[in-house]
Amino acid sequence: MNVKDYIASGILEDYVLGNVSDQERREVECMAGIYPEIREELENLSISINAYIETYEKSPPQELKQKVLGGLKSLGEEGQDGKVVELKPTGSIAWKYAVAASVALLIALGINLINMSNRADGLNDQLSDLEIENQELISLNEGSNTLIEKLKETNSTYYQVLKDPNNKVVHMHEVEGKPDALTLVYWNPSSEEVYVQVDHMHIPSEELQYQLWAIVDGKAIDAGVFEVGPDSTDLQKMKPMKEADAFVVTLEKRGGVPVAEGEIYALGNT
C-alpha cells in the first residue's frame, strides 16, 4: 500500500480522537504494527494533541487569588480597624465562620468554573485549530501538501474503500520459501467488490503476472490479475466475488489462466 496516502487520508487523526469504528480501529492498529511510519505518525499525533491541551489549560488569574485572600484578611481584621458592632460573642464568631466558609466556597466554585471554562475553550480551540495543527505536523514530517488539501481527496475510491465498514481487510502472507510480500485484499461481501493493494512484492518477468484467486468450498475461482511495480501501489479493482473463504495469489502467464497452474506466492483467510 501507499503509506503516505494512508497517513494523509485522515484516519490516523480520527483514531487518535476516538472517531473510528471498531473495524477502523483494528485496521489502524494492524497497519501500525506492519508499517513503522504509521506507528511513528500515531505517536507524533498523540504527543502533539496532548501537548496542545496542556498548553491551553490555564490556571486561575493570580490577581483573583490575591483579591479573594485580601477579602478574607479584611474579615479577620474587622474587629481591630473597622467599626465594632456589638453582637453576642457566640453569634459573632459563628457569623464570621459562616462568611469565611461562604467565601471559601465561592473561591472553590470560581476556580472550578474558570478551569472548566478554560478546558472547554481549549477543546473548542482544539477542534477549530486541528487542521492547522495537523498541517504543521505534515509540513515538519513530510514537507509536502497541507492536510486540508489532501482531505479534499476523501471522495476518491481509495478513501471510500478504507472508510466502508462493510469491507473486510485480508492481509496476504507470503508463502515460506518465496520472496517477502506485503499485499492487502479489500473484499466487500455486500457489494461483492474486490480490490488489491500491493505495497511490496517481487516483480516478475514481463511474460508472467500475479493472479488472485478466491477459495470457495475448496475450489479456486479466478478473481483477476494485477500489476506489481513502482506505479502499482494504488488500489486495483478485481473481479466481483460473492463468497470467499480465503484469497490466494499465484504467479501465472501474463493475462491470467482459467485454472491455477503456477506456484502460490501469498495467501490469507477472510
C-alpha positions as CSV (number, residue, x, y, z in Angstrom):
1,M,0.0,0.0,0.0
2,N,1.0,3.7,-0.3
3,V,1.9,4.5,3.3
4,K,2.0,8.3,2.7
5,D,-1.5,8.3,1.2
6,Y,-2.8,6.2,4.1
7,I,-1.3,8.7,6.6
8,A,-2.8,11.6,4.7
9,S,-6.2,10.1,4.5
10,G,-7.1,11.4,7.9
11,I,-7.9,8.1,9.5
12,L,-5.0,8.4,11.9
13,E,-6.3,11.7,13.3
14,D,-9.8,10.1,13.6
15,Y,-8.2,7.2,15.5
16,V,-6.4,9.4,18.0
17,L,-9.6,11.4,18.6
18,G,-11.6,8.2,19.0
19,N,-13.8,8.9,15.9
20,V,-13.4,5.5,14.3
21,S,-15.5,2.3,14.2
22,D,-14.2,-0.9,15.7
23,Q,-13.1,-2.2,12.3
24,E,-11.2,1.0,11.5
25,R,-9.6,0.8,14.9
26,R,-8.4,-2.7,14.3
27,E,-7.2,-1.7,10.8
28,V,-5.2,1.2,12.1
29,E,-3.6,-0.9,14.9
30,C,-2.8,-3.6,12.4
31,M,-1.3,-1.1,10.0
32,A,0.8,0.4,12.8
33,G,2.1,-3.0,13.6
34,I,3.2,-3.5,10.0
35,Y,4.5,-0.1,9.0
36,P,6.9,1.8,11.3
37,E,6.0,5.1,9.5
38,I,2.3,4.8,10.6
39,R,3.3,3.8,14.1
40,E,5.6,6.9,14.3
41,E,2.8,9.2,12.9
42,L,0.4,7.9,15.6
43,E,2.9,8.6,18.3
44,N,3.5,12.1,17.0
45,L,-0.2,12.9,16.7
46,S,-0.8,11.7,20.3
47,I,2.1,13.8,21.7
48,S,1.1,16.9,19.7
49,I,-2.6,16.8,20.8
50,N,-1.7,16.1,24.5
51,A,0.8,19.0,24.4
52,Y,-1.8,21.3,22.8
53,I,-4.3,20.6,25.6
54,E,-1.7,21.1,28.3
55,T,-0.5,24.4,26.7
56,Y,-4.0,25.9,26.8
57,E,-5.1,24.5,30.2
58,K,-4.9,27.8,32.1
59,S,-4.6,28.4,35.9
60,P,-6.9,30.9,37.7
61,P,-5.5,34.5,37.4
62,Q,-3.2,35.5,40.2
63,E,-5.0,38.8,40.8
64,L,-8.2,36.9,41.5
65,K,-6.5,34.8,44.1
66,Q,-4.9,38.0,45.8
67,K,-8.3,39.8,45.8
68,V,-10.0,36.8,47.5
69,L,-7.3,36.4,50.0
70,G,-7.4,40.1,50.7
71,G,-11.1,39.9,51.4
72,L,-10.5,37.1,53.8
73,K,-7.8,39.1,55.6
74,S,-10.0,42.1,55.9
75,L,-12.7,40.0,57.6
76,G,-10.1,38.8,60.1
77,E,-9.1,42.4,60.9
78,E,-12.5,43.8,61.0
79,G,-12.7,43.6,64.8
80,Q,-9.5,45.7,65.1
81,D,-9.7,48.5,62.5
82,G,-13.3,48.6,61.4
83,K,-16.4,49.8,63.1
84,V,-17.3,47.5,66.0
85,V,-20.9,46.3,66.1
86,E,-21.9,44.8,69.4
87,L,-23.2,41.3,69.0
88,K,-23.3,38.3,71.2
89,P,-19.9,36.6,71.2
90,T,-21.2,33.3,70.0
91,G,-23.3,34.8,67.2
92,S,-20.4,37.0,66.1
93,I,-17.9,34.1,65.8
94,A,-20.5,32.0,64.1
95,W,-21.3,34.8,61.6
96,K,-17.6,35.2,60.8
97,Y,-17.1,31.5,60.3
98,A,-20.2,31.4,58.1
99,V,-18.9,34.3,55.9
100,A,-15.4,32.8,55.7
101,A,-16.9,29.4,54.7
102,S,-19.1,31.1,52.1
103,V,-16.2,33.0,50.7
104,A,-14.0,29.8,50.6
105,L,-16.9,28.0,48.8
106,L,-17.1,30.8,46.3
107,I,-13.4,30.7,45.7
108,A,-13.6,26.9,45.1
109,L,-16.5,27.3,42.8
110,G,-14.8,30.2,41.0
111,I,-11.7,28.3,40.4
112,N,-13.6,25.2,39.2
113,L,-15.7,27.4,36.9
114,I,-12.5,29.0,35.5
115,N,-10.9,25.7,35.0
116,M,-14.0,24.2,33.3
117,S,-14.3,27.3,31.1
118,N,-10.7,27.2,30.1
119,R,-10.9,23.5,29.4
120,A,-14.0,24.0,27.3
121,D,-12.3,26.8,25.4
122,G,-9.2,24.6,24.9
123,L,-11.3,21.8,23.5
124,N,-13.2,24.2,21.2
125,D,-9.9,25.7,20.1
126,Q,-8.5,22.2,19.6
127,L,-11.4,21.3,17.2
128,S,-11.1,24.6,15.3
129,D,-7.3,24.5,15.1
130,L,-6.9,20.8,14.5
131,E,-6.5,21.4,10.8
132,I,-3.7,23.9,11.4
133,E,-2.0,21.6,13.9
134,N,-2.1,18.7,11.5
135,Q,-0.9,21.0,8.7
136,E,2.2,21.8,10.8
137,L,2.9,18.2,11.5
138,I,2.7,17.3,7.9
139,S,4.9,20.2,7.0
140,L,7.5,19.1,9.6
141,N,7.4,15.3,8.8
142,E,6.9,15.4,5.1
143,G,7.3,18.9,3.8
144,S,4.5,18.3,1.3
145,N,1.0,19.5,0.7
146,T,-1.2,20.6,3.6
147,L,-3.6,18.3,5.3
148,I,-6.6,20.4,4.2
149,E,-5.6,19.9,0.5
150,K,-5.2,16.2,1.0
151,L,-8.5,15.8,2.9
152,K,-10.3,17.1,-0.2
153,E,-9.5,13.7,-1.8
154,T,-11.9,11.9,0.5
155,N,-14.2,11.2,-2.4
156,S,-11.5,9.1,-4.1
157,T,-12.1,5.4,-4.4
158,Y,-9.2,4.7,-2.1
159,Y,-10.7,6.7,0.8
160,Q,-14.2,5.3,0.2
161,V,-12.9,1.7,0.4
162,L,-11.0,2.4,3.6
163,K,-13.9,4.1,5.3
164,D,-16.5,1.5,4.2
165,P,-17.3,-0.6,7.4
166,N,-18.6,-3.5,5.2
167,N,-15.1,-4.1,3.7
168,K,-13.1,-6.9,5.0
169,V,-9.3,-6.4,5.1
170,V,-7.4,-9.6,4.2
171,H,-3.7,-9.5,5.0
172,M,-1.9,-11.7,2.5
173,H,1.0,-13.6,3.9
174,E,3.9,-14.7,1.8
175,V,4.5,-18.5,1.5
176,E,7.6,-20.0,3.0
177,G,10.5,-20.1,0.5
178,K,9.0,-17.2,-1.6
179,P,10.1,-13.5,-1.5
180,D,8.6,-11.2,1.1
181,A,5.2,-9.9,0.1
182,L,3.1,-7.1,1.6
183,T,-0.3,-7.2,0.0
184,L,-3.8,-6.3,1.1
185,V,-7.1,-7.5,-0.3
186,Y,-10.3,-5.4,0.4
187,W,-13.4,-7.5,0.0
188,N,-17.0,-6.3,0.4
189,P,-19.4,-9.2,0.6
190,S,-22.4,-6.9,0.2
191,S,-21.3,-5.2,-3.0
192,E,-19.1,-8.1,-4.0
193,E,-16.3,-5.6,-4.8
194,V,-12.7,-6.8,-4.5
195,Y,-9.6,-4.6,-4.5
196,V,-5.9,-5.5,-4.3
197,Q,-3.3,-3.1,-2.9
198,V,0.4,-4.1,-3.4
199,D,2.9,-2.4,-1.1
200,H,5.8,-4.8,-1.8
201,M,6.1,-7.9,-3.9
202,H,8.8,-9.4,-6.1
203,I,8.5,-8.0,-9.6
204,P,8.2,-11.0,-12.1
205,S,9.4,-11.1,-15.7
206,E,7.3,-9.5,-18.4
207,E,5.7,-12.7,-19.5
208,L,4.4,-13.5,-16.1
209,Q,1.7,-11.8,-13.9
210,Y,0.3,-12.3,-10.4
211,Q,-3.3,-13.7,-10.3
212,L,-5.7,-13.5,-7.4
213,W,-8.0,-16.5,-6.6
214,A,-10.9,-16.7,-4.2
215,I,-11.1,-20.1,-2.4
216,V,-14.8,-21.2,-2.1
217,D,-15.6,-24.6,-0.7
218,G,-12.1,-25.7,-1.5
219,K,-12.2,-24.5,-5.2
220,A,-10.1,-21.7,-6.6
221,I,-12.2,-19.1,-8.5
222,D,-10.4,-16.6,-10.8
223,A,-10.5,-13.1,-9.3
224,G,-8.3,-11.4,-12.0
225,V,-4.7,-10.4,-12.5
226,F,-2.9,-7.4,-11.1
227,E,0.3,-5.5,-11.7
228,V,3.3,-5.2,-9.4
229,G,5.8,-2.4,-9.8
230,P,6.7,1.2,-8.8
231,D,3.5,2.6,-10.2
232,S,1.1,-0.1,-8.9
233,T,0.7,0.8,-5.3
234,D,-2.8,2.2,-5.7
235,L,-6.0,0.1,-5.3
236,Q,-6.5,-2.3,-8.3
237,K,-10.1,-3.4,-8.8
238,M,-10.5,-7.2,-9.3
239,K,-13.4,-9.4,-10.4
240,P,-16.5,-9.3,-8.2
241,M,-16.7,-12.0,-5.6
242,K,-19.8,-13.0,-3.6
243,E,-18.2,-15.7,-1.4
244,A,-14.6,-16.3,-0.3
245,D,-13.2,-18.4,2.5
246,A,-9.7,-17.2,1.6
247,F,-7.7,-15.5,-1.1
248,V,-4.6,-16.9,-2.8
249,V,-2.0,-15.2,-5.2
250,T,-0.2,-17.3,-7.8
251,L,2.2,-16.4,-10.5
252,E,0.8,-17.2,-13.9
253,K,1.2,-16.4,-17.6
254,R,0.5,-12.7,-18.3
255,G,-3.2,-12.2,-18.8
256,G,-4.1,-15.0,-16.4
257,V,-5.3,-18.5,-16.7
258,P,-8.7,-20.2,-16.2
259,V,-7.2,-22.8,-13.8
260,A,-4.3,-22.1,-11.5
261,E,-1.1,-23.6,-12.8
262,G,1.7,-21.5,-11.1
263,E,3.1,-21.6,-7.6
264,I,1.4,-19.9,-4.7
265,Y,3.2,-16.7,-3.5
266,A,0.7,-15.3,-0.9
267,L,-2.4,-16.3,0.9
268,G,-4.8,-15.0,3.5
269,N,-8.0,-16.2,5.2
270,T,-11.2,-14.0,5.3
